[in-house]
Amino acid sequence: MNLRSFAYFTRRLCALALASGLAVTAHAQVLAPEIVRAEQALMQARDAYAGHYVPDLMEQAEDGLRQAQAGIQSRSRNDRRQAADLALRAAAGAELARARSLQIQAEATLLQRQTEIADLRRQLGLGGTP
């Protein structure tokens, strides 16, 4: 009579546990691009001085990114899905903050140039506006 050993069960069980662990890790890495995109958008917004010109928008985007980063670490599939959505919203918020910051800076530069032109016109005695 050929008696089989049950030792192969432990090997299969270890392989199954390893495979399921890798699947969870791979799933978390699938969502990571949204986090990376949000981080990049926040860096670009910081480079445009959005924290100075539109601090409320920057704060919302940063909070969204922090929540997304916390959610991506969750074991709950629903939390990870929500984390991806939060990261996308954070990226959009950071892009909006950057755009508004650049707009404010452009408007300030335009006003400065218009003032300089008006001063030069007065100095030249041209008076009127074109």
Legacy VTK file of the C-alpha trace (Angstrom):
# vtk DataFile Version 3.0
C-alpha trace
ASCII
DATASET POLYDATA
POINTS 130 float
0.000 0.000 0.000
1.340 3.362 -1.024
0.875 5.980 1.701
1.121 9.546 0.497
2.638 12.202 2.641
0.589 15.231 3.560
3.680 17.453 3.499
2.771 18.774 0.072
-0.281 20.476 1.624
1.924 22.891 3.561
3.867 23.756 0.434
0.693 24.432 -1.501
-0.726 26.441 1.371
2.433 28.582 1.502
2.312 29.077 -2.260
-1.344 30.101 -2.064
-0.643 32.581 0.738
2.273 34.048 -1.184
0.214 34.365 -4.354
-2.635 36.121 -2.581
-0.185 38.490 -0.903
1.382 39.332 -4.243
-2.053 39.907 -5.755
-2.892 42.474 -3.054
0.461 44.196 -3.567
-0.017 44.217 -7.326
-3.485 45.689 -6.896
-2.096 48.487 -4.716
0.544 49.200 -7.363
-2.166 49.515 -10.017
-3.607 52.430 -8.055
-0.217 54.016 -7.430
-0.154 56.004 -10.711
-3.027 58.169 -9.466
-1.040 58.954 -6.329
2.060 59.755 -8.380
0.041 62.005 -10.679
-1.387 63.890 -7.696
2.076 64.297 -6.170
3.441 65.655 -9.446
0.514 68.061 -9.814
1.103 69.322 -6.272
4.794 69.851 -6.980
3.952 71.851 -10.103
1.446 73.916 -8.135
4.077 74.612 -5.472
6.513 75.659 -8.203
3.880 78.173 -9.368
3.595 79.560 -5.811
-0.006 78.368 -5.517
0.423 78.085 -1.749
0.952 81.842 -1.671
-1.728 82.927 -4.144
-4.475 80.318 -3.542
-3.717 78.629 -0.209
-7.242 77.276 0.221
-7.071 75.308 -3.043
-3.609 73.998 -2.193
-4.745 72.901 1.252
-7.691 70.990 -0.234
-5.434 69.263 -2.765
-2.854 68.358 -0.111
-5.557 66.995 2.204
-6.971 64.928 -0.635
-3.556 63.481 -1.391
-2.975 62.610 2.275
-6.340 60.834 2.425
-5.592 58.996 -0.811
-2.204 57.870 0.475
-3.824 56.553 3.658
-6.594 54.827 1.727
-4.249 53.107 -0.705
-2.666 51.272 2.235
-6.024 49.905 3.381
-6.911 46.255 3.051
-10.427 47.164 2.019
-10.967 47.046 -1.726
-13.556 49.834 -1.417
-11.084 52.064 0.449
-8.449 51.511 -2.235
-10.968 52.368 -4.949
-11.937 55.545 -3.085
-8.245 56.354 -2.656
-7.782 56.346 -6.422
-10.726 58.726 -6.792
-9.354 60.974 -4.045
-5.953 61.031 -5.744
-7.525 62.054 -9.050
-9.478 64.820 -7.312
-6.319 65.963 -5.534
-4.495 66.110 -8.864
-7.324 68.118 -10.418
-7.375 70.447 -7.417
-3.627 70.978 -7.628
-3.869 71.688 -11.363
-6.624 74.213 -10.678
-4.527 75.831 -7.943
-1.576 76.070 -10.337
-3.724 77.593 -13.079
-5.281 80.144 -10.738
-1.882 81.036 -9.327
-0.463 81.593 -12.799
-3.535 83.636 -13.726
-3.137 85.869 -10.676
0.549 86.352 -11.452
-0.199 87.178 -15.102
-2.881 89.676 -14.100
-0.488 91.338 -11.659
2.195 91.562 -14.357
-0.341 92.996 -16.824
-1.442 95.637 -14.314
2.178 96.537 -13.624
2.932 96.923 -17.344
-0.206 99.015 -17.898
0.844 101.297 -15.045
4.337 101.623 -16.520
2.875 102.495 -19.941
0.570 105.092 -18.397
3.533 106.650 -16.540
5.611 106.769 -19.720
2.723 108.370 -21.635
2.426 111.059 -18.954
6.173 111.695 -19.097
6.041 112.035 -22.869
2.978 114.246 -22.672
0.834 111.879 -24.731
-1.895 111.848 -22.098
-4.607 109.737 -23.789
-4.849 105.997 -23.993
-4.617 104.172 -27.329
LINES 1 131
130 0 1 2 3 4 5 6 7 8 9 10 11 12 13 14 15 16 17 18 19 20 21 22 23 24 25 26 27 28 29 30 31 32 33 34 35 36 37 38 39 40 41 42 43 44 45 46 47 48 49 50 51 52 53 54 55 56 57 58 59 60 61 62 63 64 65 66 67 68 69 70 71 72 73 74 75 76 77 78 79 80 81 82 83 84 85 86 87 88 89 90 91 92 93 94 95 96 97 98 99 100 101 102 103 104 105 106 107 108 109 110 111 112 113 114 115 116 117 118 119 120 121 122 123 124 125 126 127 128 129
